[in-house]
Amino acid sequence: MPESIRMGDYVRSPAASGLDATGYAEIGEFELSDFLTRWDALHDDALQVLPERIHPTARIHPTAIIGEDVIIGPGARVHEFSTVRRRSVLAAGASVGFGCEVTHSFVGENTVLGHQVGVGHSIIGADAHLSANLVIAAISLWNYDMRVPVKEIVLHGPGDEPPYRCATPQFGGLIGDHVQTGSMITLGPGIAVGRHSAIAASICLGSTIVPAASVVRSSSSDVSIEGRRT
């Protein structure tokens, strides 16, 4: 298990989202736990310097709910009955489908969230496609009171290697550029999925690192991770 997870190994910094003067322009330079620790302050600083919180070319359905601290970039779309809240960012060209909930998350450029996707406290790279009925959970079930989480999120590796500590009790996942998923999937709390990976339908997986260009699929009760054919 790596002692450090560099976000730039998973996601590229936004280039066309009007975030040039903010910390989000250098998201790829952060170490994961450092970013998670500084995220709130970084977002609040971005709100202070951006000339417009919601780009005029963004398309938001009248039934969607957008929080007052959300940043939405050029050409982004939010479809019917979706909610985007709590210091979230939709980068340029991102699309949030019908009935989604995005909470305290960064959604990269041209990434698509299908219908009824729930994403919490997560970073999703560019050109990813997360299909319908996917959830990225952010809080451990093993908290005594899940309304007041205190259990730190960690990522576990194989064998007896020490876990990667995320330095926060709320973290869903780091989903790399060009990741594709099937439907009916639950990820997290605490997962890192490398670029160009694919996750098959009906997977439940958390607290792990998926290498780049992997395929995650299940067979009966077993979950396997293997190299992805190009």
C-alpha positions as CSV (number, residue, x, y, z in Angstrom):
1,M,0.0,0.0,0.0
2,P,1.6,3.4,-1.0
3,E,2.4,5.8,1.8
4,S,1.2,8.6,-0.6
5,I,-1.5,8.7,-3.2
6,R,-0.9,11.5,-5.7
7,M,-4.1,12.6,-7.2
8,G,-2.5,13.5,-10.5
9,D,-1.9,9.7,-11.0
10,Y,-5.7,9.4,-11.1
11,V,-7.3,12.6,-12.3
12,R,-6.1,15.5,-14.5
13,S,-6.6,19.1,-13.5
14,P,-9.5,20.9,-15.2
15,A,-8.4,23.0,-18.2
16,A,-11.6,24.5,-19.5
17,S,-13.7,25.1,-16.5
18,G,-12.9,28.6,-15.5
19,L,-11.1,27.5,-12.4
20,D,-7.7,28.8,-13.4
21,A,-7.4,31.2,-10.5
22,T,-8.5,28.6,-7.9
23,G,-6.9,25.7,-6.1
24,Y,-8.9,23.3,-8.3
25,A,-6.6,24.2,-11.2
26,E,-3.9,22.3,-9.5
27,I,-5.9,19.4,-8.1
28,G,-3.6,16.9,-9.8
29,E,-0.7,18.2,-7.7
30,F,-2.2,17.3,-4.4
31,E,-1.6,14.3,-2.2
32,L,-5.0,12.7,-1.4
33,S,-5.1,13.1,2.3
34,D,-3.7,16.6,2.1
35,F,-6.5,17.6,-0.4
36,L,-9.2,16.1,1.8
37,T,-7.9,18.0,4.8
38,R,-7.8,21.3,2.9
39,W,-10.8,20.8,0.6
40,D,-13.3,23.0,2.5
41,A,-11.0,26.0,2.7
42,L,-9.9,25.6,-0.9
43,H,-13.5,25.6,-2.1
44,D,-14.4,28.7,0.0
45,D,-11.4,30.5,-1.5
46,A,-12.6,29.5,-5.0
47,L,-16.0,31.0,-4.3
48,Q,-14.4,34.3,-3.4
49,V,-12.3,34.7,-6.6
50,L,-14.7,33.2,-9.3
51,P,-16.6,36.0,-11.2
52,E,-19.6,33.7,-11.6
53,R,-20.5,30.7,-9.5
54,I,-22.7,29.1,-12.2
55,H,-21.5,29.6,-15.8
56,P,-24.2,31.2,-18.1
57,T,-23.9,28.3,-20.5
58,A,-24.7,25.7,-17.9
59,R,-28.1,24.0,-18.3
60,I,-30.0,23.3,-15.1
61,H,-33.5,21.8,-15.2
62,P,-36.1,23.9,-13.2
63,T,-36.8,20.9,-10.9
64,A,-33.1,20.5,-9.9
65,I,-31.8,21.8,-6.6
66,I,-28.5,23.6,-6.6
67,G,-26.8,24.6,-3.3
68,E,-25.7,28.2,-2.7
69,D,-22.0,27.1,-2.5
70,V,-21.9,24.9,-5.6
71,I,-19.7,25.8,-8.6
72,I,-20.9,24.8,-12.1
73,G,-18.7,25.2,-15.2
74,P,-19.3,25.9,-18.8
75,G,-21.7,23.6,-20.6
76,A,-22.4,21.5,-17.6
77,R,-25.9,19.9,-17.3
78,V,-28.1,19.0,-14.4
79,H,-31.2,17.0,-15.3
80,E,-34.6,16.6,-13.6
81,F,-35.0,16.2,-9.9
82,S,-31.3,16.1,-9.1
83,T,-29.6,17.8,-6.2
84,V,-26.1,19.2,-6.2
85,R,-25.0,20.6,-2.9
86,R,-22.4,21.1,-0.1
87,R,-19.3,22.6,-1.9
88,S,-19.6,20.5,-5.0
89,V,-18.0,21.3,-8.4
90,L,-19.3,20.3,-11.8
91,A,-16.5,21.0,-14.2
92,A,-17.0,22.0,-17.9
93,G,-19.2,19.6,-19.8
94,A,-20.1,17.4,-16.8
95,S,-23.6,15.9,-16.9
96,V,-25.7,14.9,-13.9
97,G,-28.6,12.6,-14.9
98,F,-32.2,12.3,-13.6
99,G,-32.7,11.9,-9.8
100,C,-29.0,12.1,-8.8
101,E,-27.6,13.5,-5.5
102,V,-24.1,15.0,-5.6
103,T,-22.8,16.1,-2.2
104,H,-19.4,17.7,-1.5
105,S,-17.9,16.2,-4.6
106,F,-15.8,17.2,-7.6
107,V,-17.0,15.9,-11.0
108,G,-14.4,16.3,-13.8
109,E,-14.7,17.7,-17.3
110,N,-17.1,15.8,-19.6
111,T,-17.9,13.2,-17.0
112,V,-21.4,11.7,-17.1
113,L,-23.4,10.6,-14.1
114,G,-26.3,8.4,-15.2
115,H,-29.7,8.3,-13.6
116,Q,-30.1,8.0,-9.8
117,V,-26.5,8.2,-9.0
118,G,-25.5,9.1,-5.5
119,V,-22.0,10.6,-4.9
120,G,-20.7,11.8,-1.6
121,H,-17.3,13.4,-0.6
122,S,-15.7,12.1,-3.8
123,I,-13.3,13.2,-6.6
124,I,-14.2,12.0,-10.1
125,G,-11.9,12.6,-13.0
126,A,-12.5,13.7,-16.5
127,D,-14.4,11.7,-19.2
128,A,-15.7,9.1,-16.8
129,H,-19.1,7.5,-17.2
130,L,-20.9,6.2,-14.1
131,S,-24.0,4.3,-15.0
132,A,-27.5,4.3,-13.4
133,N,-28.1,3.3,-9.8
134,L,-24.5,3.7,-8.5
135,V,-23.7,4.9,-5.0
136,I,-20.4,6.1,-3.7
137,A,-20.8,6.0,0.1
138,A,-18.7,8.3,2.3
139,I,-19.2,7.2,5.9
140,S,-18.2,4.0,7.6
141,L,-21.0,1.7,8.7
142,W,-19.0,1.0,11.9
143,N,-19.5,4.4,13.4
144,Y,-21.4,4.3,16.6
145,D,-23.6,7.2,15.4
146,M,-23.4,7.7,11.6
147,R,-24.9,11.1,11.9
148,V,-21.7,12.2,13.7
149,P,-18.9,10.1,12.0
150,V,-15.6,9.8,13.8
151,K,-14.1,6.6,12.3
152,E,-11.3,7.5,9.9
153,I,-11.6,6.2,6.3
154,V,-8.7,4.0,5.3
155,L,-7.7,2.1,2.1
156,H,-6.6,-1.5,2.7
157,G,-4.0,-3.3,0.6
158,P,-3.3,-7.0,0.3
159,G,-1.6,-9.0,3.0
160,D,-0.3,-7.3,6.2
161,E,0.6,-4.0,4.7
162,P,-0.5,-1.0,6.7
163,P,-3.5,0.9,5.4
164,Y,-3.5,4.3,3.7
165,R,-5.0,6.8,6.1
166,C,-7.3,9.4,4.6
167,A,-7.2,11.7,7.6
168,T,-11.0,12.2,7.5
169,P,-14.1,10.3,8.6
170,Q,-15.9,11.3,5.4
171,F,-14.5,10.1,2.0
172,G,-16.2,8.3,-0.8
173,G,-13.7,7.7,-3.6
174,L,-11.1,8.9,-6.0
175,I,-12.3,7.8,-9.4
176,G,-9.8,8.2,-12.2
177,D,-10.2,9.7,-15.7
178,H,-12.0,7.5,-18.3
179,V,-13.4,5.1,-15.7
180,Q,-16.5,3.3,-16.8
181,T,-19.0,1.5,-14.6
182,G,-22.1,-0.7,-15.0
183,S,-25.3,-0.2,-13.0
184,M,-26.4,-1.2,-9.5
185,I,-22.9,-0.6,-8.0
186,T,-21.9,0.4,-4.5
187,L,-18.4,1.8,-3.9
188,G,-16.7,3.1,-0.8
189,P,-16.4,4.4,1.7
190,G,-12.8,4.8,0.7
191,I,-11.8,3.6,-2.8
192,A,-9.3,4.7,-5.4
193,V,-9.9,3.5,-9.0
194,G,-7.2,4.0,-11.5
195,R,-7.6,5.6,-15.0
196,H,-9.2,3.6,-17.8
197,S,-10.7,1.0,-15.5
198,A,-14.0,-0.7,-15.8
199,I,-16.3,-1.9,-13.0
200,A,-19.0,-4.4,-14.0
201,A,-22.6,-4.3,-12.8
202,S,-23.7,-5.3,-9.3
203,I,-20.3,-4.8,-7.7
204,C,-20.0,-3.8,-4.0
205,L,-16.4,-2.7,-3.2
206,G,-14.7,-0.4,-0.8
207,S,-11.5,0.3,1.2
208,T,-9.2,-0.7,-1.7
209,I,-7.1,0.6,-4.5
210,V,-7.9,-0.6,-8.1
211,P,-4.9,-0.2,-10.4
212,A,-5.1,1.7,-13.7
213,A,-6.6,-0.2,-16.7
214,S,-8.2,-2.8,-14.5
215,V,-11.5,-4.7,-14.9
216,V,-13.5,-5.4,-11.7
217,R,-16.1,-8.1,-12.0
218,S,-17.8,-10.6,-9.7
219,S,-18.3,-14.3,-9.9
220,S,-20.8,-15.6,-7.4
221,S,-19.6,-14.2,-4.0
222,D,-16.1,-13.4,-5.2
223,V,-14.8,-10.1,-6.6
224,S,-11.8,-10.2,-8.9
225,I,-9.6,-7.4,-10.2
226,E,-7.6,-8.1,-13.4
227,G,-5.8,-6.2,-16.2
228,R,-8.0,-4.6,-18.8
229,R,-7.5,-5.6,-22.5
230,T,-6.8,-2.7,-24.8
